[in-house]
Amino acid sequence: MNVSLTPELEKFISQKLDSGLYSSASEVVREGLRLLHQQDMVQGQRLNQLQSDIQSGLDQLDAGQSVDGDAAFNKIRKMSADRRNG
């Protein structure tokens, strides 16, 4: 497989090689791809959790378990203030 890189990416790879952390450009690229794969997996897990949370909320609404909007926002504001104040 041949890959074309921008001059900036070629310079970045050269810097990584110069640092001594990697012994070849292929190692640098493989590490980058491993990190990209890991990031994709984390994003997928976050998306699945968000979809699950949304479904849970919809199920609660269907069951008549809801909270007054003003009360919910007031609770969120208080939680945010508490976090900022330590």
N, C-alpha and C positions, 0 to 999 in steps of 0.2 A: 504494500500500500504506500502510495506517495501522498504526502500532505504538503500543501503550500502554506507558509506562514508569513505574516506581516513582518516587516523589519523590526518592529517593537517586540514581537513575540520571539524572534530569533535572538534579539539582544537579551531578553529575559532568560531564555534558556542558557545562553552563554554565561550570564551572571550566575546562574545556579551551578553550572559546571565549574566555574572559577571558584565558587565557594567551597568546593570539595565535597558537598553533600551528595552529589550524583556523579556517576562515572561516565554517563553517556546521555545524549539528547533523548534517546528512547526511554531511559529511566525517568527523566523529567516529564515527558509526555504521558507515560503510563501513570505516574503519580497524579498528574492533573486529571486524567480520565477517571482514576479511582475516586478522587475527591468529587468530581462531577457526578459520578454514579451515586456516591454516598449522599450528596446534596439532593439528587432526584428522589432517592428513597425517603429521606426525611420529609421532603415536600409532599410526597405521596401519602406518608403517614399522617401528616398534618391535615391534608385535604380529607382523608378518610375520617379523622377525628371530628373535623368541622362538619362533615356531612352527617355523622352520627349525632353530634350535638344538635344540629338543626332538626333532624328527625325526632330526637327526643323532645325538643321543644314543641314541635308540631303535634306529637302524640299527647303531650300534656295539655295543649290547647284543645284538642279533640275531646279530652277527658274532662274539660271544664276547669282545669287547673291553670288559672291565669292570675296575673298580678296587675294592679292598676299601673298605668304607664308613668304617671307622675311619681308614684311611690318607688317604682323601679329605678327611675333616673335619679331620684334623691339618694337612693341606696348606693348607686354607682358613683355619684359625686362624692359621697362620704367616704367610700372605699378609696377613691383616688386621692382625696385629701389626706386620709390616714397614711397612705403609702408615701406621699410626698413629705409628710411630717415625721416619718420615721417609725 
